[in-house]
């Protein structure tokens, strides 16, 4: 097996006609199709059938991140518009959930559209949140490659940054929608179980779930649990390098409760299936964080991060229960109920899955790291699966149809 560094992204391309990209959601969330793949067989189902298709002793893991209105449009005195797209917090904290509760002022890394026309020391945007009128100011602190550090300050100062974005911002839809957000997107581009504010893109595999489907899962005895990975704009970052070794994987913050780590430890080795690539990356990262803690018991909380290529180093043979126990020991020693870490993990062909037994996911862009992840799970069968989906009128990408892929 080739080391993933040597994979050529050209081998993970396919022709995706624009009309197959779902630009709008279906009228009903769970009315989407579901492609079911198991042991080399492909079958077509409706998403409402997923409770019957999952193994009866499954633990289904959801990402409960909530998309924030991260796009801010400032109008200059000349009438030209500057777009500031919030990517990640820098100060006074880089931890997303704490940053969303910040009051008065903060600094974020942002992409800036029409940046050359931003001549003023600061831009001002008036907004309203609930019954309060507010004023948001943006000031460039420094420029980095492809982004800027922007200092925001606002009045009333007691508003949290989450409330400021809710009042002043716009929903960041994927660029391939090629349209502005509508009122319907405010609810449909969120999962029904979204709770933790901080994502700039939705964990789209979860968009199909309705309260009715969740009730059916419970009735079938399928266990469900939640973790948080705040999806970054890097999820849309195309792979431009010919070989994967030249592609820098975006880092994302994950938050997993001690209770969930314990639940996973007790459930393993029965099937654990993530809903979405973000949930899968979080679950697999949990194993590697445990391994890092076993390697270095003195590791500090702020240094908990999974490097891109760690899973492909040699001689990393630690049993899953041992790795999970190391995480639990770390949480107990640090007297905290939540593991907060950063992951750059790339799951690609050659990856040895530690925790996940399958995946619920949509159909992904050609030449993307998400397609590499699917290929890591089902091998070259991804081509046959995607060919079947294209020939059977499946809808693709964020608002598209779903699949249940069993390893």
Buried (B, 14 or more C-beta within 10 A) or exposed (E): EEEBBEBEBEEBEEEBEEEBBBBEBBEEBBBBBBBBBBEEEBEBBEBBBBBEBBEEEBBBBBBBBBBBBBBBBBEBEEEEEBBBBBBBBBBEBBBBBEBBEBBBBBBBBBBBBBBEEBEBEBBEBEBEBEEEEBBBBBBBEEEEEEBBBBBBBBBBEEBBBBBBBBBBBBBBBBEBBEEEBEEEBEEBBBBBBBEBBBBBBBBBBBBBBBEEBBEBBEEEEBBBBBBBBBBBBBBBBEBEEEBBEEBEBBBBBBBBBBEBBBBBBEBBEEBBBBBBBBBBBBBBBBBBBBBBBBEEEEBEEEEBBBBBBBBBEEEBEBEBBEBBBBBBBBBEEEEEEBBBBBBBBBBBBBBEBBBBBBBBBBBBBBBBBBBBBBBBBBEEBBBEBBEBBBEEEBBBBBBBBBBBBBB
